[in-house]
Each structure stands twice: as structure tokens, then as C-alpha cells.
């Protein structure tokens, strides 16, 4: 082993002690960083009274000087506050062993007559020391971009529904971990979390306890940790042993191992793909060119990490100590007896998941040290370059939606207004605000001037570097940095990979004025502030110049600067039509600016805002307020929510509301909602008074990338979807991705089906981005929109190329109709995409690899690839009523490759039926 640790102490002894040996010198480490994880372990719904007494805080006794490890053994101490309450008690011997605990076996092994001597050390209280040790290991891993997180998957039989599912566990991070951390049962599925709390309450009322399952995931792990050479160096064995050592853990699996055991080999093993070919017998394919589209191995093959996320699942039994007594025997009298209740938890699965993180972190840190060697962090980093290249391209760190809102990073010289502007931007966008300087002060426990005075500027810059790495793993933040935080190229690159960098500038006179009464700037603790400011600006000029966006704040208010920053987050795409053009505005917070954007398009008078109760409650107030501020008279027109209401009868009700609201041809119809609202409101606008202007305000991903663009509007008929419709080009489309924050997972999945479709039709790079994951949300939406815009501009009335947009729809619409529209459009399209690809393969038009890549990608987004409940002949008959049919023949849109599509009516019925039969769920 490269690293070792020992713990000492009893549950009700004076303290717990941990000794860590082998940690390299130069690792930035503070007590507060360890305390964060100790507090996480103490939390959790179902915890007992002991956690109300303890306030776990670590004291570093040795091995750390000036905030840096020295390479010597690190000694950590955690006080047991409950110890004091036991000093004046007379505690009788404990002679009745608890079933399921170490009491009986330990007493026999060591010859104790008092079981407390076993229980005190076997208690899970010891895991507090392990979490402290794991926090140190986590800091080491963070230096190399390796993150370890966890969530609770099951408690008391309640199973979390995680999408994409954890089998194969490929996409991890972001919102998944944020939701887990925000949950008191550490479960990212809100519905399951509530059910888990109810089960815990029921168990508490019954005097019982509950167990469950937690999942620990390590991302950023390079290839080759561990070894296949010797049994005791296999990484999976070491992980299993470490996690199994946690009290009450009775089962450990790497990836979905037990599920895999019930399948065939071709369904289990993760196939390997590469863009390059080996040119000889020697290994020439770099790991950056290797792809896997699944991770059923859980990140380990042959005892070694394979570059994919390492996924460890652990099963925890219910805690043995229960209020309800269990049958046992008194070891002194030999008579039958019942156990007595000792203060304990009802459920400790959430806390155990934090302990699991600690043990996984320790094992991976040990394996990393074993691979890299080195006595200091700098020495390790000099050897890291090669290892870091051995990360498979399938390695991702993404949330359930895969693509996320990028961070907005505001930097600049002191006094330029970073914090005030950042806070205002975050307020307007509804984002979380992070002030790096403030956060560092909180973590270190002292003000920045004191940090500089007592720890030195070098320590402060290390804290900045560490925080940059940490924040780069999160999404959707507004971050205000310190003035020197982004001077190092490393920090700029780390934050820039997942964020928009903005530098605020200001002239020297204004800086002096703003900082005239400020005394807490250690770099300005000089006699001549002007000279110092000018010198610092000269030193930082080159670094600041490399930041892509600059705003001069001299003479501007905080609100004015915030507006300019927010504009950087918007994009405008112009769509050309046979009668002119219209803009698509894409950016955060745009729903609150609809009035101004509508006015810029020359619209005026009364406007009818068409929405449904769900969307209306969320977003109509902001849109109405914006319209009124711009001089419009909005009339809200509501229709029921759901595809089943997309009918002529509902459109007729809109006509009634238009008339009642006084809408005339000088006004406009605004469609606020998803594709159903856009279609109905658009059809109503196309036919009311022979046509009134239309504005699309899509609030679902599907509507943003598809339904709101191109001018097709329609309603359904009992014999087919969208059979009654028209072409109605909008005057304007306003897309605000912040609306997706309230969109349900099912609706998000449906939108991703259309984004994936766009990649297949016209953007191989988009398809690859989705495969790789962790892409900023705005560029992904813009790229998908760009695919559709290019096609509808070429063929505005669907007389030729535009038909490629129907990829997957011939099959999908038939399934929707057969289901009575209970099957969501995106889910139907997902199945249709697979069916179309399989049809192309059956005709010899497409390679099998395309189908595999597509199926894996759809599954990652939680989308279906098979159907059930219908005979293939039924689907064929439903397809025959599709409006895309030409004469007596069905037209099929089929992929030849990613980015290459063919339209044909030469598809035999027998081929289609054969494909459908193979896609049926059995």
C-alpha cells in the first residue's frame, strides 16, 4: 500500500483518533474542509439523538503546517462530546447480545463478560474518523480532477427512479449530486425521497429500523489504477473490501453486477469503438480516441480502472439496535432474554453513503499514489501528464439532463464591481451566486487580510486554485472571482471549460474613488495606492486581455452593467422565409423581456397570451408584466393541458376568448407553452380573421428545438396526428432555457429525442457532443435549432428536403395514435428512430454501428427503444393513415449514417413488419 491509516477510540470514549501515513507533501488542507464531510455524515433523516449531542469537528495535531501537508504522518482528533455525560454514570455490565451485532462473536472471541467492550469499538461511531480520513484523500484526488460522490438509491424497499438509469451508469454529476446533497435522505428523486421519509416514520413508530442501498461514483479516474497481476492489487477487490468494512454493509457490487449476472454476455460487455485504426500490431490508438457507449462494467475490468466512471453499490442491512426487543440470551445467567434498546438510529443509509464516499476515495487515492509515486504534490503532477491522457472519452460528469447551463464567471480588478454585479445578475437570472473571496473566508475561518497576514499570499492563491477546480464541476452558477484569481492560466482554463468569462474594467480614478473608504484590501495596504493600483494593473494586463469578454464599468450603475453582462448570454438566429424573415432570440431571462422584443418587431395593440394553467402559473406573470411595461394590453387565454385537447373544439374555444378579449388584426397571438400550445395557438392565429401575427414562446425543450420553428401549425384528428393544419410563420420566437428548470424529467426526455434526431439528420458533431456529455446547454440548443433552420429555409413548404425532419415520425405517429396519445411524442419518436434505423439496416443502407450508438444514446437519456401492446400489423395500418403518405405508398425517412438521410417509398411491408416484431417487448 502507498497510503495507510489507522483509527482509534471508542463510541463513548473521550475522542476518536486517526493517523494517516504516506500523504505527499504540499497538499493544501484545512480543518474546515474535513469538517464539511463530517457534517454531511451527521445529517440524514432517521438519525438518532446521538447526532444532536455531537458537533463533530476535527483537530489536526500533526503533519500539516501553514495549511500544507508536510509528508509526515497526519494525526486527526475528533472529540466525543457525549463522553462527558457518561462520566458520572454507573453503567451495569451489558450481558444480552443483540442479534445482527458484533456483541456475541466479539465476546466469545476475546473472552469478555461485558458486551459493552465489544460494542464500544464495533459501533459505527468509529466511521466519523474514517470520514475525516476520506476527506483528506478526497483533497488529494481533487488535485488531479477526480471526484467522488454518492446518492441513496433505496430505503426500506422504496427505490429511486433515476433517469438515465444507473444501469448502464454512464452519466454522473451536476444536478444529480446537487439534488442528493439537498435531500435529507440523500436521494435525488424527490418522489422516492418523500416515500423514503414516510417509510422511516413508519419504522420509527413501529420501533423498528430500516436498511437500503447507496451508490458511490468516482469520475475522472484514469485508466490503469489497480492491477490484474496479483489478487491483492485488484482495484475492485480493494474497493469491495473497503466498503464492506463499513458497519452493517452486507453486499457490494461494481456496476450493475447482479443484474448483469442474469443476462447474456452480448448484453453485458461494453463494446469499444475508435475513430482511428491501429496501424500495426503495436498499440497506437490513444485513449482520447476510444469510445464506449455503456459502462456496465462499472469502470473496472480485470481488476483495473478502464477510464469510465467507477460505480460502487452497497447494500446496508437494518441497524441491529431496535426499540422493539428481539429474542436473545443472557450470557451470565444462560436464560432466555430480550434485547434492551440502546440509543440508535432508525435509518443510517444516508450517513453510510458519506462513509462509502470516504472509503472509495481512500482506495482510489491509494491506487493513484501507487501508480504515480512521488513525495510531493508537485512530483506527482509531473508524472500525471501521461496518466491523465489515459481517460476514455466516454468519461463524463453530467447531470440527468446531460447538457447544462454554463457558469457565468465575472472577474476584473478590485473595485470594478464584480460582487455587486454578480449578485444582481444572479438575482435576475434566478441563479445561485458564489463570491469566491467570501467562500474562502468562510472555509478558512478568517478574513482575507488575516489570511494574507497569517498564512501568506501563497496559501490564499492555493485556496483560489482549489476553489476554481471545485466550481468548474458545477453548473448554472454566477461566480465573482477575486481580482487575481484568473491571472494564472490554469485557473482561466479550468473555469473557462464550463463557463463564460467576463472581465469588468474600470479606470484608475474610478477605482480609487470606489476604494477610498475600503480598508480590507491587503494588496493596497501601502502609502501610495495609485502607484500600487497602476503597477498591479500593468502586471495583470496581459492575463486580463486573454479573457474573451470585457465591459467597462466606469460611470455605469450596477443595474446597467448587469444588463450588459446578461446580453452576452443571448444569441439571435435569423430564419429566412418566402415572405421575409423572423428572429429567434435564445438566452436566459428572455421571458421577462418579451414585451421589449415584441415591440422591436413592430407589433402593437392587444395581444392574446395563449397558455395552459400549469405553464401560465409559472411564467405568465413575468410575460404579462413585460408586455404591459412595453405598452401592450395582454389578454390571457387558457386551454387545457395535454395532447388529447389539441383539437378543433379547443381551437374554437380560443376563437371565443379572442373575440371576448377584443383581439383584432392589429394585435397578435403569443403562444406560451410546449408544442401543443404552439400548434393550437398557431393554428388559431392562422385562421382567426384570416390571420393575425404569431409569436412563439416555447417552454419545453421539444418546442424550443422543433415545434416553434418552421411555421407548421396543426391540430389532431381521431384518424391521425396533425391532420388539420396550415403554414403560419411566426413574427418572432423567444427561447428562455431557464423555463426548462421547472420541466419534468419525462418532458425533458421527450425534448432530447428531438435534439438527438437533429444530430442524426444534419449534425454529426452534435450527436458526438451528446455522446460525450457535459456540454453547455445553450450551444446544444442553438446547434439543434440550426439544423432545423437550415432545412426549413431550403424547403419552407415541405415539398422536398424538409421531409427529413420526419425521421422516426412515421413509426412514432402511428404509436401515438394507437395509444390514444398517452404515449408522449418524444417517446414515440425515440422508438421511431430505432425502427427507422433498423429498417435502413434491413435494406442494406446503414451500418449496424449506427443502430448501436443510437440505442445507447437514447437509453442514456431514459428514452425507450422498444414498444409493447400492439401487433406489428396494427402499427402498419396506423402508419397507412399518416399524412406524409404519397399516393398509396408510405414514405420512409431512413438514416444511411449520422448526418446522412435518405427518403424512399421502396420499403416492403414485410421488412417493416419484421423490424417491428424484433422491437416488441416480450
Residue pairs with C-beta under 8 A, 6 or more apart in sequence:
1 22
1 366
1 370
2 22
2 366
2 367
2 369
2 370
2 373
3 20
3 21
3 22
3 23
3 137
3 362
3 365
3 366
3 369
4 20
4 21
4 22
5 18
5 19
5 20
5 21
5 133
5 362
6 18
6 19
7 16
7 17
7 18
7 19
7 126
7 129
7 130
7 133
8 16
8 17
8 18
8 19
8 129
9 15
9 16
9 17
9 78
9 80
9 126
9 129
10 120
10 121
10 123
10 125
11 80
11 119
11 120
11 121
11 123
11 125
11 126
12 80
12 82
12 83
12 86
12 120
13 80
13 83
13 120
14 79
14 80
14 83
15 77
15 78
15 79
15 80
15 83
16 77
16 78
16 80
16 125
16 126
16 128
16 129
17 75
17 76
17 77
17 78
17 129
18 75
18 76
18 78
18 129
18 130
18 132
18 133
19 73
19 74
19 75
19 76
20 63
20 73
20 74
20 75
20 76
20 133
20 136
21 73
22 369
23 63
23 69
23 71
23 74
23 136
23 140
24 69
24 71
24 140
24 369
24 374
24 375
24 376
24 377
24 379
24 380
25 68
25 69
25 70
25 71
25 375
25 376
25 377
26 68
26 69
26 376
26 377
26 378
27 68
27 69
27 136
27 139
27 140
27 143
27 377
28 67
28 68
28 139
28 459
28 462
28 463
28 466
29 60
29 64
29 67
29 68
29 69
29 136
29 139
30 67
30 443
30 444
31 57
31 58
31 59
31 60
32 442
32 443
32 444
32 445
33 135
33 139
33 443
34 58
34 60
34 76
34 132
34 135
34 136
35 56
35 57
35 58
36 135
37 131
37 132
37 134
37 135
37 138
37 354
37 357
37 358
38 56
38 57
38 58
38 78
38 128
38 131
38 132
38 135
39 56
40 131
40 181
40 354
41 56
41 127
41 128
41 131
41 351
41 354
41 355
42 51
42 54
42 56
42 351
43 51
43 184
43 350
43 351
44 184
44 185
44 186
44 347
44 348
44 349
44 350
44 351
45 184
45 185
45 196
45 197
45 200
45 347
45 350
46 185
46 200
46 203
46 204
46 210
46 345
46 346
46 347
46 348
46 349
46 350
47 345
47 346
47 347
47 348
47 351
48 343
48 344
48 345
48 346
49 343
50 82
50 125
50 343
50 344
53 81
53 82
53 85
54 80
54 81
54 82
55 81
56 78
56 128
57 78
57 79
58 76
58 77
58 78
58 132
59 76
59 77
59 78
59 79
60 74
60 75
60 76
61 75
61 76
61 77
62 72
62 73
62 74
62 75
63 69
63 70
63 71
63 72
63 73
63 74
63 75
64 70
64 74
66 455
66 456
66 459
67 455
67 459
67 462
68 459
68 462
71 375
71 376
74 136
76 129
76 132
76 133
76 136
78 128
78 129
78 132
80 125
91 116
93 113
93 114
93 115
93 116
93 332
94 103
94 114
94 115
94 116
94 119
95 113
95 114
95 115
95 330
95 331
95 332
95 333
96 115
96 328
96 329
96 330
96 331
96 337
96 338
96 339
96 340
97 103
97 104
97 107
97 115
97 328
97 329
97 331
97 339
98 320
98 321
98 326
98 328
98 339
98 342
99 320
99 326
99 327
99 328
99 339
100 317
100 318
100 320
101 119
101 122
101 320
101 321
102 118
102 119
102 122
103 115
103 118
103 119
103 122
104 115
104 331
106 112
106 115
106 117
106 118
106 122
107 113
107 115
107 117
107 118
107 331
110 117
110 118
112 118
113 331
113 332
115 331
119 342
122 247
123 247
124 246
124 247
124 248
124 348
124 351
126 247
127 246
127 247
127 351
127 352
127 355
127 358
130 246
130 355
130 358
130 359
130 362
131 354
131 355
131 358
133 358
133 362
134 355
134 357
134 358
134 359
134 360
134 361
134 362
135 358
135 361
137 358
137 361
137 362
137 364
137 365
137 366
138 148
138 357
138 358
138 361
138 365
139 466
140 365
140 368
140 369
141 147
141 148
141 218
141 361
141 364
141 365
141 368
142 466
142 469
142 470
143 377
143 380
143 381
143 469
144 220
144 368
144 380
144 381
144 384
144 388
145 220
145 388
145 469
146 218
146 219
146 220
146 221
146 364
146 368
147 173
147 218
147 219
147 220
147 397
147 473
148 216
148 217
148 218
148 357
148 360
148 361
148 364
149 172
149 173
149 176
149 177
149 180
149 216
149 217
149 219
149 357
150 180
150 186
150 214
150 215
150 216
150 217
150 353
150 354
150 356
150 357
151 160
151 162
151 176
151 177
151 180
151 186
151 187
151 188
151 214
151 215
151 353
152 160
152 180
152 183
152 185
152 186
152 187
152 196
152 212
152 213
152 214
152 215
152 349
152 350
152 353
153 159
153 160
153 162
153 166
153 187
153 212
153 213
153 214
153 215
153 313
154 160
154 212
154 213
155 185
155 187
155 196
155 199
155 200
155 210
155 211
155 212
155 347
155 349
156 196
156 199
156 200
156 203
156 210
156 211
156 212
156 347
157 199
158 192
158 195
158 196
158 199
159 192
160 187
160 188
160 189
160 192
160 193
161 189
161 191
161 192
162 176
162 188
162 189
162 400
163 400
163 745
163 749
163 861
163 862
164 170
164 171
164 400
164 859
164 860
164 861
164 862
165 862
166 215
166 256
166 311
166 313
167 255
167 256
167 259
167 296
168 255
168 256
168 270
168 294
168 295
168 296
168 859
169 215
169 217
169 255
169 256
169 295
169 298
169 309
169 311
170 293
170 294
170 295
170 308
170 309
170 394
170 396
170 773
170 860
171 396
171 398
171 399
171 400
171 402
171 773
171 860
172 217
172 219
172 309
172 311
172 396
172 397
172 398
173 219
173 396
173 397
173 398
173 399
173 473
173 774
174 397
174 398
174 399
174 400
174 404
174 473
174 474
174 475
174 774
175 188
175 399
175 400
175 401
175 404
175 475
176 188
176 399
176 400
177 188
178 399
178 474
179 188
179 190
180 186
180 187
180 188
183 190
183 193
184 193
184 197
184 350
185 193
185 196
185 197
185 200
185 349
185 350
186 214
186 349
186 350
186 353
186 354
187 193
187 196
188 400
196 212
199 210
200 210
200 346
200 347
203 209
203 210
203 346
203 347
204 346
206 324
207 322
207 323
207 324
208 318
208 322
208 323
208 324
208 346
209 318
209 319
209 320
209 321
209 322
209 344
209 345
209 346
209 347
210 318
210 346
210 347
210 349
211 248
211 315
211 316
211 317
211 318
211 319
211 347
211 349
212 315
212 316
212 347
212 349
213 313
213 314
213 315
213 316
213 349
214 313
214 314
214 316
214 349
214 350
214 352
214 353
214 356
215 311
215 312
215 313
215 314
215 353
216 243
216 311
216 312
216 313
216 314
216 353
216 356
216 357
216 360
217 309
217 310
217 311
217 312
218 299
218 309
218 310
218 360
218 361
218 364
219 309
219 395
219 396
219 397
220 391
220 395
220 397
221 299
221 305
221 307
221 309
221 310
221 364
221 391
221 395
222 305
222 307
222 371
222 387
222 388
222 390
222 391
223 287
223 304
223 305
223 306
223 307
223 390
223 391
223 392
224 304
224 305
224 371
224 387
224 390
225 235
225 304
225 305
225 364
225 367
225 368
225 370
225 371
226 233
226 234
226 235
226 236
226 238
226 300
226 303
226 304
226 305
226 367
227 233
227 234
227 235
227 303
227 304
228 234
228 302
228 303
228 304
231 237
232 238
233 303
234 303
234 304
235 300
235 303
235 304
235 305
235 310
235 363
235 367
236 254
236 298
236 300
236 303
237 303
238 363
238 366
238 367
239 252
239 254
239 300
239 310
239 312
239 359
239 360
239 363
240 252
240 254
240 312
242 359
242 360
242 362
242 363
243 249
243 252
243 312
243 314
243 356
243 359
243 360
244 252
244 314
245 359
246 314
246 316
246 352
246 355
246 356
246 359
248 316
248 317
248 318
248 319
248 320
248 348
248 352
249 314
249 315
249 316
249 317
249 352
250 315
250 316
250 317
251 314
251 315
252 312
252 313
252 314
252 315
253 298
253 312
253 313
254 297
254 298
254 299
254 300
254 310
254 311
254 312
254 313
255 295
255 296
255 297
255 298
255 299
255 300
255 311
255 313
256 296
256 298
256 313
257 298
257 313
260 268
260 296
268 296
269 296
269 297
270 292
270 293
270 294
270 295
270 296
270 297
270 308
271 292
271 293
271 294
271 852
272 290
272 291
272 292
273 290
273 291
273 292
273 293
273 849
273 853
274 285
274 289
274 290
274 291
275 289
275 291
276 284
276 285
276 286
276 289
277 285
278 284
278 285
286 389
287 307
287 389
287 390
287 391
287 392
287 393
288 389
288 391
288 393
289 393
290 307
290 392
290 393
290 394
291 392
291 393
291 394
291 771
292 306
292 308
292 392
292 394
293 394
293 771
293 852
293 853
293 856
293 857
294 856
295 308
295 309
295 311
295 394
297 306
297 308
298 308
298 310
298 311
298 312
299 305
299 306
299 307
299 308
299 309
299 310
299 311
300 306
300 310
305 367
306 392
307 390
307 391
307 392
307 394
307 395
308 392
308 394
308 395
309 395
309 396
309 397
310 360
310 364
312 356
312 360
314 352
314 356
316 348
316 349
316 352
318 347
319 344
319 345
319 346
319 347
319 348
321 339
321 341
321 342
321 344
322 339
322 341
322 344
323 341
325 338
325 339
325 340
325 341
326 338
326 339
327 336
327 338
328 336
328 337
328 338
328 339
329 335
329 336
329 337
330 336
330 337
345 351
369 380
371 387
372 380
372 383
372 384
372 387
373 379
373 380
373 383
374 380
374 382
374 383
393 772
394 772
396 772
396 773
396 774
397 473
397 773
397 774
398 404
398 773
398 774
399 475
400 745
400 748
400 862
401 740
401 748
401 752
401 777
402 752
402 770
402 773
402 774
402 775
402 860
402 861
403 770
403 773
403 774
403 775
403 776
403 777
403 780
404 475
404 476
404 774
404 775
404 776
404 777
405 431
405 475
405 476
405 588
405 737
405 738
405 776
405 777
405 778
406 475
406 476
406 498
406 499
406 500
406 776
406 777
406 778
407 471
407 472
407 474
407 475
407 476
407 477
407 478
407 479
407 495
407 498
407 499
407 500
408 422
408 425
408 429
408 431
408 477
408 478
408 479
408 499
408 500
408 502
408 565
408 569
409 479
409 481
409 486
409 495
409 496
409 499
409 500
409 501
409 502
410 418
410 421
410 422
410 425
410 478
410 479
410 480
410 481
410 502
410 504
410 565
411 418
411 480
411 481
411 483
411 485
411 486
411 501
411 502
411 503
411 504
411 544
411 547
412 418
412 483
412 503
412 504
412 505
412 506
412 544
412 553
413 483
413 504
413 505
413 506
413 511
413 533
413 536
413 537
413 540
413 544
414 483
414 511
414 515
414 521
414 523
414 524
415 506
415 510
415 511
415 514
415 515
415 518
416 483
416 504
416 505
416 506
416 511
416 553
417 504
417 506
417 514
417 553
417 558
417 561
418 480
418 481
418 483
418 504
419 435
419 437
419 438
419 480
420 558
421 480
421 504
421 553
421 558
421 561
421 562
421 565
422 433
422 435
422 478
422 479
422 480
423 433
423 435
423 478
423 480
424 558
424 559
424 562
425 431
425 478
425 562
425 565
425 566
426 432
426 433
426 478
427 433
428 562
428 566
428 589
428 592
429 478
429 566
429 569
429 588
429 589
429 738
430 589
430 738
430 741
431 476
431 477
431 478
432 476
432 477
432 478
433 477
433 478
433 479
433 480
434 471
434 477
434 478
434 479
434 480
435 480
436 464
436 467
436 468
436 471
436 479
436 480
436 481
436 482
436 485
437 448
437 480
437 482
439 467
440 448
440 451
440 460
440 463
440 464
440 467
441 447
441 448
441 451
443 463
444 451
444 455
444 463
446 454
447 520
448 460
448 520
448 522
449 520
449 521
449 522
449 525
451 459
451 460
451 463
452 460
452 522
453 522
457 522
461 484
461 488
464 481
464 482
464 484
464 485
464 491
465 488
465 490
465 491
468 485
468 490
468 491
468 494
468 495
469 494
471 477
471 479
471 495
472 494
472 495
472 497
472 498
472 499
473 498
475 498
479 495
479 499
481 495
483 536
483 540
484 523
484 540
485 491
486 492
486 495
486 501
486 543
486 547
487 540
487 543
488 543
489 543
489 546
492 501
492 543
492 546
492 547
495 501
498 774
498 776
500 548
500 549
500 568
500 569
501 547
501 548
501 549
502 547
502 549
502 550
502 551
502 565
502 568
503 544
503 547
503 549
503 550
503 551
504 550
504 551
504 552
504 553
504 561
505 544
505 550
505 551
505 552
505 553
505 554
506 514
506 552
506 553
506 554
507 554
508 530
508 533
508 534
508 537
510 553
510 554
510 555
511 533
512 529
512 530
512 533
515 521
515 524
515 529
518 524
523 532
523 536
524 532
524 533
526 532
544 550
549 568
551 561
551 564
551 565
553 561
556 564
566 587
566 588
566 589
567 587
569 587
569 588
569 589
569 778
570 585
570 586
570 587
570 588
570 590
571 585
571 586
571 587
571 778
571 782
572 583
572 584
572 585
572 586
573 583
573 584
573 586
573 782
573 785
573 786
573 789
574 581
574 582
574 583
574 584
575 581
575 582
575 583
575 584
575 709
575 789
575 792
575 793
576 793
577 711
577 729
577 793
577 796
578 796
578 797
579 729
582 601
582 729
582 730
582 731
582 732
582 733
583 601
583 732
583 733
584 709
584 733
584 734
584 735
584 785
584 789
585 597
585 732
585 733
585 734
585 735
586 735
586 737
586 778
586 781
586 782
586 785
587 735
587 736
587 737
587 778
588 736
588 737
588 738
588 778
589 736
589 738
590 597
590 734
590 735
590 736
591 619
591 622
591 623
591 626
591 697
591 734
591 736
591 738
591 739
592 622
592 623
592 625
592 626
593 626
593 734
594 623
594 626
594 627
594 670
594 695
594 697
594 734
595 623
595 626
595 627
595 628
595 629
595 630
595 631
595 632
596 626
596 629
596 630
597 732
597 734
598 607
598 627
598 630
598 632
598 668
598 670
598 695
598 732
599 630
599 631
599 632
601 695
601 731
601 732
603 667
603 668
603 693
603 695
603 731
603 732
604 631
604 632
604 666
604 667
605 632
605 633
605 664
605 666
605 667
605 668
606 632
606 633
606 634
606 635
606 661
606 662
606 663
606 664
606 666
606 667
607 627
607 632
607 633
607 634
607 635
607 663
607 667
607 668
607 669
607 670
607 695
608 634
608 635
608 637
608 654
608 657
608 658
608 661
608 663
608 667
608 668
608 669
608 670
609 620
609 623
609 624
609 627
609 634
609 635
609 636
609 637
609 670
609 672
610 637
610 638
610 639
610 654
610 669
610 670
610 671
610 672
610 673
610 677
610 680
610 681
610 684
611 619
611 620
611 636
611 637
611 638
611 639
611 671
611 672
611 673
611 677
612 638
612 639
612 640
612 641
612 673
612 677
613 638
613 640
613 641
614 641
615 641
615 672
615 673
615 674
615 677
615 699
616 636
616 638
616 672
618 699
618 739
618 742
619 672
619 699
619 739
620 636
620 672
623 634
623 670
623 672
623 697
624 634
624 636
627 634
628 634
634 670
635 657
635 658
635 661
635 662
635 663
637 654
637 657
637 658
637 661
638 657
639 645
639 650
639 653
639 654
639 677
639 680
640 650
641 676
642 676
642 821
643 676
643 716
643 816
643 821
643 825
644 820
644 821
645 676
646 676
646 679
646 680
646 715
646 716
647 715
647 716
648 715
648 724
650 680
650 715
651 680
651 683
651 684
651 687
651 715
654 680
654 681
654 684
654 688
655 684
655 688
658 669
658 684
658 688
663 669
663 688
663 692
664 689
664 692
665 689
665 690
665 691
665 692
667 692
667 693
668 685
668 692
668 693
668 694
668 695
668 731
669 681
669 682
669 684
669 685
669 688
669 692
669 693
669 694
669 695
670 681
670 694
670 695
670 697
671 677
671 678
671 680
671 681
671 682
671 685
671 694
671 695
671 696
671 697
671 698
671 708
672 697
672 699
673 681
673 697
673 698
673 699
673 700
673 703
674 698
674 699
674 700
674 702
674 703
674 707
674 747
675 698
675 700
675 702
675 703
675 706
675 707
675 708
675 825
677 703
678 696
678 698
678 703
678 707
678 708
678 713
679 707
679 713
679 714
679 715
679 722
679 725
680 713
680 715
681 694
681 713
682 694
682 696
682 713
682 728
682 730
683 713
683 714
683 715
683 724
683 725
683 726
683 728
685 691
685 692
685 693
685 694
685 713
685 728
686 694
686 713
686 726
686 727
686 728
687 726
691 728
693 731
694 713
694 728
694 729
694 730
694 731
695 730
695 731
695 732
695 733
695 734
696 703
696 708
696 709
696 730
696 732
696 733
696 734
697 733
697 734
697 736
698 704
698 707
698 708
698 733
698 735
698 739
699 736
699 739
699 740
699 743
700 739
700 740
700 743
700 747
700 750
700 751
701 740
701 743
701 747
701 748
701 750
701 751
701 752
701 754
701 755
701 781
702 747
702 750
702 751
702 753
702 754
702 825
702 826
703 751
704 735
704 737
704 751
704 781
704 785
705 751
705 754
705 755
705 758
705 781
705 784
705 785
705 788
706 754
706 788
706 805
708 730
708 733
708 735
709 733
709 785
709 788
709 789
709 792
710 788
710 792
710 796
710 802
710 805
711 727
711 728
711 729
711 730
711 792
711 796
712 722
712 725
712 727
712 798
713 725
713 726
713 727
713 728
714 722
714 723
714 724
714 725
714 726
715 722
715 724
715 725
716 722
716 723
716 724
716 821
717 723
717 724
719 881
720 813
720 817
720 881
720 882
720 883
721 813
721 816
721 817
721 821
722 813
722 883
723 883
727 796
727 797
729 796
735 781
735 785
737 777
737 778
737 781
740 748
740 777
743 751
745 862
746 824
747 824
747 826
749 826
749 827
749 861
749 862
749 863
750 824
750 825
750 826
750 827
750 829
751 826
752 770
752 826
752 861
752 863
753 808
753 826
753 827
753 829
753 830
753 833
753 858
753 861
753 863
754 784
754 826
754 829
755 766
755 770
755 780
755 781
755 784
756 767
756 770
756 830
756 833
756 854
756 857
756 858
756 861
756 863
757 807
757 808
757 829
757 833
758 766
758 783
758 784
758 787
758 788
759 766
759 767
759 768
759 769
759 770
759 784
759 787
759 898
759 899
760 767
760 807
760 833
760 854
760 895
760 898
760 899
760 901
761 787
761 791
761 804
761 805
761 807
761 899
761 901
762 787
762 790
762 791
762 804
762 899
763 783
763 784
763 786
763 787
763 899
764 898
764 899
765 783
766 780
766 783
766 784
766 787
767 853
767 857
767 898
767 899
769 775
769 780
769 783
770 780
770 857
771 853
771 857
773 860
788 805
791 801
791 802
791 804
791 805
792 802
792 805
794 800
794 801
794 802
795 801
795 802
795 803
796 802
803 884
803 891
803 893
803 903
804 893
804 901
804 903
806 884
806 893
807 832
807 833
807 836
807 893
807 894
807 895
807 901
808 829
808 830
808 831
808 832
808 833
808 835
808 836
808 893
809 829
809 832
809 884
809 893
810 832
810 836
810 879
810 882
810 884
810 890
810 891
810 892
810 893
811 828
811 831
811 832
811 835
811 836
811 875
811 879
811 916
812 825
812 828
812 829
812 830
812 831
812 832
812 833
813 828
813 832
813 878
813 879
813 882
814 875
814 876
814 878
814 879
814 882
815 823
815 828
815 831
815 832
815 867
815 870
815 875
815 878
816 823
816 825
816 828
817 878
817 881
818 869
818 870
818 874
818 875
818 878
819 828
819 869
826 863
827 863
827 864
830 858
830 863
830 864
830 865
831 864
831 865
831 866
831 867
831 919
833 854
833 858
834 851
834 854
834 855
834 858
834 865
834 866
834 919
835 915
835 916
835 919
836 892
836 893
836 894
836 895
837 846
837 850
837 851
837 854
837 894
837 895
838 851
838 915
838 918
838 919
839 892
839 894
839 907
839 911
839 912
839 915
840 846
840 850
840 894
840 895
840 896
840 902
841 847
841 848
841 850
841 851
842 911
842 914
842 915
843 894
843 907
843 911
845 894
845 895
845 896
845 902
846 894
846 895
846 896
846 897
847 897
850 895
850 897
850 898
853 898
855 865
858 864
858 865
859 865
865 919
866 919
866 920
866 921
867 919
867 920
867 921
868 920
868 921
872 912
872 913
872 916
872 917
872 920
873 913
875 916
876 909
876 912
876 913
876 916
879 890
879 912
880 890
882 890
884 890
884 891
885 891
886 905
889 905
890 905
890 907
891 903
891 904
891 905
892 903
892 904
892 905
892 907
893 901
893 902
893 903
894 901
894 902
894 903
894 904
894 907
895 901
895 902
896 902
